Amino acid sequence: MQRTPCKLSIIVAVLMLALACPAALAGASQLSRWVERDALPELQQLLAAHPRLAGETVALQASSGTALDAAVARVLLDSLAGDERIRLRVGNSLPAGAAGSIDQLQCAGEQRPDVRLQVAAKALSSRRAQLEISLWDSAQGDAPWRRWRWQGALSAAESDALGSPAPPPFADGSLRSPWPADAVEDAAAALSAQFACGLREHVITTVGLAWTQAPQTSAQLQDIFNASHHRLGGMREVNLVDDADMDINVRVEQFQGEVLQLLLVGTPRGDDLEAVQAVTYIQGVLPREAPRAPAPLVSAPAPLAVAPPRDPALEFLEVRMLDATQADRSMSRADLQVRLQLFNRGAWPIQYAFSLSAGHYLNCVADPALYRHDRYGYIEGEIAPGERLQREIAIAGVQHNPNPWFGPRKCAGFKDLAGFENFASMGYAVTEFIRWGL
């Protein structure tokens, strides 16, 4: 019997719920209990602590082509991705964590990961099945290095999934599997990592990059380019300066249907560097361009040039945090929002840009040492002389699971909100720029 895509998506969704949170259903299946109690704790401990695997990128594969092993692989990915000691790679995707150095990136085209984590399911009879999770190390030959195997009776949803083909692959930013429209951080991580990887062989110590202003487009795309800019600037080999070695231009093209092609194009100013290009794909549609107003017949007189004050604009901008709110998004994610009040005490417009790190605290203990960064939020704009206004920074999808199925408790939060009042923070940039408007 041919299953429709709608039927298959419902089966996989129900199955992933049962596997990822068995307590949410009345009576967990035998397979979900085995994944929870036996396989995952041992696997997490091995990947995080074994000397052979320290710093290694592990390729995750669902190898039998059924919806069952694809769902188990998804549960492994979601469960292990929160452990910063573990680097998982799915398909052609690059690890999305913010890198402090180009050398930390696993660049495409390099040697494939030496370690593979495979999930395979097969039927043993009409009512029994086998699922195997195996860890393969290329240095150990053709046999799996570690193996976790389960045999038993499947639930109805698991049986349906075993008889169904795997759903489309995880989004990796390729044309075949573009990022979903809300995957801002994933798209930014892909662009910045690809661009940095293109620079790697040409950078001896540092390289200066001049970031050209992105074209006016949707807020979604602006967020992606802002996050890409921030990620590149966070690498120790990269200096974002005007007097640069290379210019970076941003391009957006409507590619196929409702898929956008996003590009970062690096053009060197000298002969010692080569051109660099990064590309990723995301679901979306470019906004229609508004008709341009006709040019005036007589140009307006240029305003008198008045030099801005010599004092730094930072001394005239007050920022106060009004409140911070949290809304649970799912069983393991939350959305955070911070409301700020800005006041320009000067007699000249001030341009500003802020970033704010949002993440989670391990064991739900508000100790800076237990803070783990997840995503950045951004605001930027211009405030008129004497103006007082309120701005909101929204950060979606940070990790939040105070009552986990297994592993440590995680509570969403910020590392240093008070840093906004002082324009400083503990390890994460807050002030992007504060300058007099022109």
SVG drawing of the C-alpha trace seen along z (x, -y; Angstrom):
<svg xmlns="http://www.w3.org/2000/svg" viewBox="-3 -75 54 89">
<polyline fill="none" stroke="black" stroke-width="0.4" points="0.0,0.0 1.4,-3.4 1.4,-5.8 0.5,-9.5 2.9,-12.2 0.3,-13.5 -0.1,-10.0 3.6,-9.6 4.2,-12.9 1.6,-12.2 3.2,-8.8 6.6,-10.3 5.4,-13.1 3.6,-10.8 6.6,-8.4 9.0,-11.2 6.8,-12.4 6.7,-8.8 10.4,-8.4 11.5,-11.8 9.0,-12.1 7.6,-8.8 6.1,-10.2 3.8,-12.3 2.0,-9.2 0.1,-6.7 2.6,-3.8 6.0,-4.2 6.8,-1.6 9.6,0.9 11.7,-0.8 11.4,-4.3 12.2,-2.9 15.4,-1.3 16.5,-4.4 15.9,-6.5 17.3,-4.2 20.0,-2.2 21.3,-3.5 21.3,-7.3 23.0,-7.7 25.9,-5.3 26.2,-7.0 26.3,-10.5 28.9,-9.5 31.1,-7.9 30.8,-10.7 31.5,-13.4 34.2,-11.8 36.2,-9.2 39.7,-10.5 39.4,-9.1 36.3,-11.2 37.4,-14.5 37.0,-17.3 35.9,-14.8 33.0,-15.5 30.6,-12.5 28.6,-11.9 25.0,-10.8 23.3,-8.5 20.0,-6.7 21.1,-3.9 18.2,-1.5 16.0,-4.1 12.9,-3.7 10.9,-6.3 11.7,-4.4 15.4,-4.7 15.1,-8.3 12.9,-9.2 15.4,-7.6 18.2,-9.5 16.2,-12.7 15.8,-11.9 19.5,-11.3 20.3,-14.5 17.9,-16.6 19.0,-14.9 22.8,-15.1 22.9,-18.6 22.6,-20.3 25.9,-18.9 28.6,-21.3 31.2,-18.5 29.6,-16.6 29.9,-17.6 27.3,-15.9 27.1,-16.4 24.1,-15.3 24.4,-15.0 26.3,-18.0 25.5,-20.3 28.3,-22.1 28.2,-22.1 26.2,-25.3 27.9,-26.3 29.6,-29.7 33.3,-29.3 36.0,-31.4 38.5,-30.5 38.4,-29.4 40.5,-26.4 37.5,-25.1 35.3,-24.7 34.8,-21.3 34.9,-22.6 33.2,-20.9 35.5,-19.1 37.9,-18.1 38.4,-14.6 35.1,-13.0 34.6,-12.5 36.5,-9.5 33.6,-8.5 30.1,-7.6 27.0,-7.0 24.5,-4.8 20.9,-3.9 19.4,-0.9 16.0,0.9 14.8,4.1 11.8,6.4 12.4,9.8 8.8,11.1 5.3,9.6 5.4,8.4 9.0,8.2 11.8,5.9 15.5,5.0 17.0,1.6 20.7,1.1 22.8,-2.0 26.4,-1.5 29.5,-3.7 32.1,-3.2 35.7,-4.4 37.6,-4.3 40.8,-3.6 39.2,-0.4 38.5,1.3 35.2,2.5 33.6,3.6 31.6,1.3 33.6,-0.1 30.6,-0.1 27.1,1.3 23.7,1.0 21.0,3.4 17.4,3.8 14.9,6.5 11.3,6.6 7.7,5.8 6.9,2.4 4.0,0.1 1.5,-0.5 3.1,-3.8 6.6,-2.3 5.3,0.6 3.9,-1.9 7.1,-3.8 9.2,-0.6 7.1,0.0 7.3,-3.5 10.2,-5.2 12.2,-7.8 10.9,-11.4 13.0,-14.0 16.5,-14.5 17.2,-17.0 17.5,-20.6 21.1,-21.4 20.8,-24.6 21.3,-22.8 19.0,-23.4 17.6,-19.9 16.9,-20.5 16.7,-24.3 16.5,-25.7 12.9,-26.4 11.9,-30.0 12.5,-30.5 16.0,-28.9 17.8,-32.2 20.7,-31.0 21.2,-27.9 21.4,-29.8 23.7,-32.4 26.0,-29.6 26.2,-28.0 27.0,-31.2 29.6,-32.4 31.2,-28.9 31.4,-28.5 32.9,-31.9 35.5,-31.4 36.4,-28.0 37.1,-29.7 39.5,-32.1 41.3,-29.4 44.1,-28.5 44.9,-32.2 45.0,-33.6 48.3,-33.5 47.5,-35.5 44.5,-37.8 42.5,-39.2 40.5,-42.5 37.0,-42.3 34.8,-45.3 31.1,-44.4 29.0,-46.2 25.5,-47.2 23.0,-44.5 20.3,-45.4 16.9,-46.4 14.9,-43.3 12.7,-41.3 13.4,-41.3 14.1,-37.6 17.0,-38.0 18.3,-41.1 18.5,-38.9 20.4,-36.2 23.0,-38.7 23.4,-40.5 24.0,-37.1 26.5,-36.1 28.3,-39.4 28.4,-38.8 29.7,-35.2 32.5,-36.2 33.5,-39.1 33.7,-36.6 36.6,-34.7 40.0,-35.7 41.5,-35.7 38.9,-38.2 38.9,-41.9 35.9,-43.8 37.4,-47.2 37.0,-49.8 40.6,-49.6 40.3,-46.0 41.9,-43.2 38.6,-42.1 35.1,-43.5 32.0,-41.3 28.9,-41.9 25.5,-40.3 23.2,-39.0 19.7,-37.5 18.1,-35.8 14.7,-34.2 15.9,-30.8 13.3,-28.2 9.6,-28.6 9.7,-29.7 13.4,-29.1 15.9,-31.9 19.6,-31.8 21.7,-33.7 25.3,-34.6 28.2,-36.2 30.7,-37.3 34.2,-38.3 36.3,-40.4 39.9,-41.0 41.4,-44.4 44.9,-43.1 46.6,-40.1 47.5,-38.2 44.0,-36.9 41.5,-35.0 37.8,-35.6 35.6,-33.8 31.9,-32.9 29.4,-31.3 25.9,-30.2 23.0,-28.6 19.3,-28.2 16.2,-29.0 12.5,-28.9 11.0,-32.3 9.8,-34.8 11.4,-38.2 9.1,-41.1 7.9,-43.1 9.9,-46.3 7.8,-49.4 7.6,-51.8 10.2,-54.5 9.1,-58.1 10.0,-60.3 13.1,-62.4 12.4,-66.1 12.9,-68.6 14.9,-70.9 17.2,-69.2 16.8,-70.4 19.7,-72.4 22.3,-70.5 22.1,-70.9 24.8,-72.9 27.6,-70.7 27.8,-70.8 30.4,-68.6 29.1,-66.2 30.4,-66.7 34.0,-65.5 32.8,-63.5 32.0,-59.8 28.3,-59.2 28.4,-56.4 28.5,-59.0 25.1,-60.4 23.1,-57.3 21.3,-55.8 19.9,-52.3 17.7,-50.8 16.3,-47.3 12.6,-47.5 11.6,-43.8 12.4,-40.3 9.8,-37.7 9.8,-34.1 7.3,-32.0 7.6,-28.2 7.7,-27.2 7.8,-23.4 8.9,-20.7 12.5,-21.7 12.6,-25.3 11.5,-28.8 11.3,-32.3 12.9,-35.2 12.1,-38.9 13.8,-41.9 12.3,-45.4 14.7,-48.3 14.4,-52.0 16.8,-54.2 17.4,-57.9 19.6,-60.3 20.8,-63.0 22.8,-64.7 22.0,-67.3 22.9,-65.1 21.3,-61.8 23.0,-58.6 23.2,-55.4 23.3,-52.2 23.4,-48.5 23.3,-45.9 23.5,-42.2 22.4,-40.1 23.4,-36.5 20.6,-34.2 21.0,-30.6 20.4,-28.3 21.7,-27.5 22.7,-23.8 20.8,-22.3 18.7,-25.5 21.3,-27.2 21.9,-30.9 25.7,-30.6 27.7,-32.3 29.9,-29.2 26.9,-27.1 25.7,-29.4 25.6,-28.0 25.1,-30.3 22.4,-29.3 21.5,-32.3 21.9,-36.1 19.3,-38.8 19.9,-42.1 18.5,-45.6 19.9,-48.6 18.7,-52.0 19.0,-55.7 17.6,-57.8 17.0,-61.6 18.3,-64.2 16.3,-64.2 14.3,-61.2 13.2,-58.5 12.0,-55.2 11.5,-51.6 12.9,-48.6 12.4,-44.9 14.9,-42.2 13.4,-38.8 15.4,-35.6 13.5,-32.5 14.2,-28.8 16.7,-28.8 17.0,-25.5 14.6,-25.2 13.8,-21.9 13.5,-22.1 12.0,-18.6 13.9,-16.5 13.3,-13.0 17.0,-12.4 20.2,-14.4 20.7,-17.7 17.9,-20.3 18.1,-23.4 16.5,-26.7 16.5,-29.5 18.0,-32.9 20.6,-35.6 24.2,-35.7 24.3,-39.4 21.3,-41.6 22.8,-44.3 25.5,-44.6 23.1,-46.5 23.2,-49.4 27.0,-49.5 27.4,-48.4 29.5,-45.4 29.0,-41.7 30.8,-38.6 32.3,-37.2 29.6,-38.1 29.6,-41.4 26.8,-43.8 27.8,-47.0 28.1,-46.5 28.4,-50.3 27.4,-53.5 28.2,-56.5 27.0,-60.0 24.6,-60.0 25.6,-61.8"/>
</svg>
